[in-house]
Amino acid sequence: MKLRVLCLHSFRLSGENMRRQMTDFSNFASTIEDLCDLDFCDGGHQLPEAANADVPEKLRAIFPPPYFEWWRAQESGDSVVYSHVEATLSKLEAQIASRGPYDGYLGFSQGGSVAHLLTLLSLRAPEAHKGIPPPRFGVYLSARATRHDAHLEMVNAAAATPLPLPSLVIYGGRDNEVPPELTKEMMQTLDPSQRTELFMPEGTHRIPKLNEEQQGIVRGFFEAQLAAKAGERGGGGS
């Protein structure tokens, strides 16, 4: 038995590119390969071919198209509205229906914000989002909470009464794209008694390559989730 984990990529990449980030450029996947089956999904909006040039050339050289977004932020003063949110949620509901169920949601950067949003919606708005079941756990890499106006009430409510599930949050002190203080704000929405925090002072905005101590922390988190799942199955059959 393994944990089944839905993996959500960063802004303007793809599920396949994230798989490569976790396997070819990081040891994250190999650290947990005996504990988890990782399933990668593309974002809800595909970038038109003519817009592929908007992706930095260095990134395109390593990670080829197609590219996908989960959403795109439109800012006006203090207001932020996301486009493509409904398309993203519809795609994820279809993914969960066809390939789920999943034990956990894992996301990097914008994908981490999506993973956090899925948890919010499943726990705080279940009637409106029946196609998104609550996960056993969440894993958030270099992520922040959604800023979409329609989500702010849920985010604020979760900060006041944190989400009751195990979470693993990994972030870097030298992350210039999602600064650590934004990840810390998101962490306030997660039950501190069930939260595992892995802060890398020299870490940048990337899926990290883990040293031995960090591998132990990550494995320990997933081992605990697998043991909890096995315990539930064993209890149900007695």
Secondary structure as UniProt FT lines:
FT   STRAND          3..8
FT   TURN            11..12
FT   HELIX           15..23
FT   HELIX           28..32
FT   TURN            33..35
FT   STRAND          36..41
FT   STRAND          45..46
FT   HELIX           49..54
FT   HELIX           57..62
FT   STRAND          68..69
FT   STRAND          72..76
FT   TURN            77..78
FT   STRAND          79..83
FT   HELIX           85..99
FT   STRAND          104..108
FT   HELIX           110..124
FT   TURN            126..128
FT   TURN            130..131
FT   STRAND          137..141
FT   HELIX           149..151
FT   HELIX           152..160
FT   STRAND          167..172
FT   TURN            173..174
FT   HELIX           180..187
FT   TURN            188..189
FT   HELIX           192..194
FT   STRAND          195..200
FT   TURN            201..202
FT   HELIX           212..236
//
